Amino acid sequence: MAGTIQEQIMLESKKRFEGFVHGLPDGVIVYSDDQILFANDAAMKLLGARDRRDVEGKPILLFIQEEELQSVTNDRADQELPQGTASKPAYRQLIRCDGESLTADICSMAIEYDGSHAIQLIIRDLSPWIHVEEKLSEKDDLYKTLVESVMAGVFVEQNQAIVYANPYLLNMFGYRMEELSHMKLSDFVDEEELVVFDHREFFLNGTDRRPFPFKVKGRRKDGAVIHMEGNCSSIMFNGEQALLGTIQEVTQKHEKEMLLLQNAKLYQRMLRYIPEPIFITYAGQVLYVNRNAMDMLGISDELRMIGRNLYDFVHESDREMVKAEINRTYTTDEPSFFKEARMVWNGELLMEVEGSNVRIDHYMGKSVVLSVIRDLTDRKRAEERLLRSEKLSVIGQLAAGVAHEIRNPLTALKGFTQLLRARYRDESAYFDIMADELDRINLIVNEFMTLANPHWTPYRHCDVEGIIQSVLSVLDTQAILLDVEIDCQLANGLPAIYCNENQLKQVFLNVIKNAIEAMPDGGRVVIMAREVAYIVGPQLQICIQDEGSGMPEELIRRLGEPFVTTKEKGTGLGLMVCTRIIEAHQGTLHIRRGRERGTIVEITLPLLSHAEAVPADGASDTAPA
């Protein structure tokens, strides 16, 4: 009876043991006399068994080699462990049911099982950890190979000492690792350059792990100076914060950059003093302008030009032609021929120019286009004056004969017209038309005679303000009738000019009268006079501007030619007379469109002393009237 109760207790204890062990994540095998008595579910899975009969009741040596099992037993004996105490775990090889080898961590323990002495093996599969270790080892080898073979210097600084340097860095500075490992950054980087690394404490102590770039000058072991650039970032190294840096030697690159910079400065010094406006562009963008170019555009700050698109300064009608010329320049070593174009500033026509382009290689490391610009304003005006002078000469020669031949029959026609008007009073309307047309013919003949037969009148110093005021007193009534305001803005203290007073009155009368008549619906005429400085000497500049509808550029170019006029009954000869008078005074008369509307007549007269003044036709004290 007592034996039965004891067996019952032992059976219940076995069931509790097996139930507890089946829930463990580690494999558990119990064997006695080299035969497996029990294996939990985790052990079955480790060994790849499908059924308990594949393991339980089988010899233990089917799953573990005898020397491995003996080693486990010896470890336990060496440690002299009492029953119920596990031995230290050790790596051992198991054999799975499919014959595959399995590395496991095994410890043993002496126990009582089913009333008999037995050995319990606790098995932990190390395959996942071994796989991870293998991967980590592969990555370590890969990273080490990369760092050791990369064509850049790599270093790790920790606690203000170099703790690692790759072979490339050692070769760059000429040190051995044993020498470099006791050095600081300050030992091979110029002291004044160390300010670059002042940020490293922020990176080491902060949370920002972004790399920061640097450029420094350093010294090799032999004392040679080298230039370097690279990046630094914060890392963890052996459990502590460290600074990881990569360095490239750029000494040759730095020397080339310095050479390019010196060449660019040399080019700029040469170009600055060339007496022609110079533009240097790359892909249409302005890189450089010299002083003459800025003076031509009326700009004092070159920053207003640098970075701008060159084609913004070219008239839209000429842009495609200029682009084609510049693009062609990139394909040849020869300079292009000078070609004319129009330049604009802030959307307004500024001047007519001609330009030539040539390619320059290696300007700041680029192939650029150098453009030489010439202002054609003075040349165009000179050509216009020469052409106008030739026309005046031809007209004068023609007028000398034509006017004489016309005036005699004209006198007869006027007389007979008056006689017939008295006889046929009922037809007076026709005779009035005839008389008006004869008066018009007579006016044209008189203007011809003025051009053909100038007579000389004396020059003297006159007050230009008095001349203008005298003309305005004559035109005030006409201005009031046409609702035109005349705004006279004359600078204070204008010097006297050496001139023929009556001729200048004739010029101002003609020009101001034209300005008033250009605004039949009313408006404003602005008259400005000031002294300006030119290379040829001081000049008096008089500008007369109206607010009329203005004139097209094509018509402005032809003004001054015979019978070119905007008036219904005009002849165009009046402006020719004005031009001749101003040229006789060694001045210029220029007509242009206003910025927004209207027309501007600009008259420039030299401020010469009596001794210097010589009329254009050679008389020292007289001028053509």
Protein Blocks (a to p, Z undefined) as FASTA:
>chain_A
ZZmmmmmmmmmmmmmmmmmmmmpmbdcdddeehiafbdcfklmmmnopabfklmgopafk
lmocfklmmmmmmmmmmnopaehiacdddddddddfkopacddddddddddeehiacddd
ddddfklmmmmmmmmmmmmmmmmmmmmmpccdddddeehiafbdcfklmmmnopafklmm
mpcfklmgcfklmmmmmmmmmmmmmmblbdcddddddddfkopacddddddddddeehia
cdddddddfklmmmmmmmmmmmmmmmmmmmmmpccdcdddeehiafbdcfklmmmnopab
lklmgopafklmpcfklmmmmmmmmmmmmmpcbdcddddddddeehiafbdcddddddde
hihhiacdddddddfklmmmmmmmmmmmmmmmmmmmmmmmmmmmmmmmmmmmmmmmmmmm
mmmmmlmmmmmmmmmmmmmmmmmmmmmmmmmmccddddddddfklmmmmmmmmmmmmmmm
nopacdddddehiacddddfklmmmmmmmmmmmmmmmmmnopaddddddddddfkbccdd
dddddfbebjafklmmmgoiahiafbfkbghlmmmmmmmmmmmnopacdddddfkgccdd
ddddddddfklpccfkopakbccZZ
